[in-house]
Amino acid sequence: MDLSTLPYVLSFLLVMIGVYCVLSNRDLIKIIFGLSISGCGVNLLFVQLGYVRGASAPVPPLGATVVDPLLQAFVLTAIVIEFGLTMFMLSLAMRVFNATGDTDTRALRRLQG
């Protein structure tokens, strides 16, 4: 395995760990953290896709090779959206805990009606 593929492998592993956490747990907090870990893996993939060896910042002298700033903007936006979504999901999990006394997903069935 080439060392240049390591960030791709790490991002794939982070996404798979997050998917495993979401699918294997019934606890809302663990599901939320699994989604957050998957989001970190996707952000790492975007950062790796935007990397250009030997390139400079997006404000270069004329004729220089530069890094694509669009992927950096996507990652920054994704981090902010992921943070907001995580806080929203945690607040919903707190409401479920206050209503049922548990964060198990099976407790959500008791909230119907």
C-alpha positions as CSV (number, residue, x, y, z in Angstrom):
1,M,0.0,0.0,0.0
2,D,1.3,3.4,-1.0
3,L,1.6,6.1,1.7
4,S,-0.3,8.5,-0.5
5,T,-3.5,6.4,-0.2
6,L,-3.4,6.5,3.6
7,P,-5.8,9.5,4.0
8,Y,-8.3,7.8,1.7
9,V,-8.1,4.6,3.8
10,L,-8.5,6.6,7.0
11,S,-11.5,8.5,5.7
12,F,-13.1,5.2,4.6
13,L,-12.4,3.6,8.0
14,L,-14.0,6.6,9.8
15,V,-17.1,6.4,7.6
16,M,-17.4,2.7,8.2
17,I,-16.9,3.1,12.0
18,G,-19.6,5.7,12.0
19,V,-22.0,3.5,10.0
20,Y,-21.3,0.6,12.3
21,C,-22.1,2.7,15.3
22,V,-25.4,3.8,13.7
23,L,-26.5,0.4,12.7
24,S,-25.3,-1.6,15.7
25,N,-26.6,0.5,18.6
26,R,-30.0,1.3,20.0
27,D,-28.7,4.2,22.1
28,L,-29.5,7.6,20.7
29,I,-26.3,9.2,21.9
30,K,-24.1,6.4,20.3
31,I,-26.1,6.8,17.0
32,I,-25.4,10.6,17.1
33,F,-21.7,10.1,17.7
34,G,-21.6,7.6,14.9
35,L,-23.1,10.1,12.5
36,S,-20.6,12.7,13.7
37,I,-17.7,10.2,13.1
38,S,-19.0,9.5,9.6
39,G,-19.1,13.3,8.9
40,C,-15.5,13.6,10.0
41,G,-14.5,10.9,7.6
42,V,-16.3,12.6,4.7
43,N,-14.6,15.9,5.6
44,L,-11.2,14.2,5.6
45,L,-12.0,12.8,2.2
46,F,-12.8,16.3,0.9
47,V,-9.6,17.7,2.3
48,Q,-7.6,15.0,0.6
49,L,-9.4,15.6,-2.7
50,G,-8.5,19.3,-2.6
51,Y,-4.8,18.7,-1.8
52,V,-2.3,19.4,-4.6
53,R,1.3,18.5,-4.0
54,G,3.6,21.6,-4.3
55,A,0.7,24.0,-4.7
56,S,0.4,27.3,-2.9
57,A,-2.5,29.2,-1.3
58,P,-5.5,30.2,-3.5
59,V,-4.1,33.8,-3.9
60,P,-0.9,33.1,-5.9
61,P,1.3,35.0,-8.2
62,L,0.4,34.6,-11.9
63,G,1.1,31.2,-13.4
64,A,1.5,29.2,-10.1
65,T,-0.2,26.0,-9.3
66,V,-2.8,26.5,-6.6
67,V,-5.1,24.5,-4.3
68,D,-8.7,24.5,-5.2
69,P,-10.5,26.7,-2.6
70,L,-13.9,25.3,-3.4
71,L,-13.4,22.1,-1.6
72,Q,-12.0,24.0,1.4
73,A,-15.2,26.1,1.4
74,F,-17.3,22.9,1.3
75,V,-15.5,21.4,4.2
76,L,-15.8,24.5,6.3
77,T,-19.5,24.7,5.5
78,A,-19.9,21.0,6.2
79,I,-18.3,21.4,9.6
80,V,-20.7,24.2,10.6
81,I,-23.7,22.3,9.4
82,E,-22.6,19.1,11.1
83,F,-22.1,20.9,14.4
84,G,-25.6,22.5,14.2
85,L,-27.2,19.1,13.3
86,T,-25.3,17.3,16.1
87,M,-26.5,19.9,18.6
88,F,-30.1,19.6,17.3
89,M,-30.0,15.8,17.5
90,L,-28.5,16.0,21.1
91,S,-31.3,18.3,22.1
92,L,-33.9,15.8,20.7
93,A,-32.1,13.0,22.6
94,M,-32.3,15.1,25.8
95,R,-36.1,15.6,25.2
96,V,-36.5,11.9,24.7
97,F,-34.5,11.2,27.9
98,N,-36.7,13.7,29.9
99,A,-39.9,12.1,28.5
100,T,-39.0,8.4,28.9
101,G,-36.0,8.3,31.3
102,D,-34.0,6.4,28.7
103,T,-32.2,7.0,25.4
104,D,-32.9,3.6,23.9
105,T,-34.6,3.8,20.5
106,R,-37.2,1.3,21.6
107,A,-38.4,4.0,24.1
108,L,-39.5,6.1,21.1
109,R,-42.4,3.8,20.5
110,R,-43.8,4.8,23.9
111,L,-44.0,8.4,22.9
112,Q,-46.7,7.9,20.2
113,G,-50.0,9.5,20.8
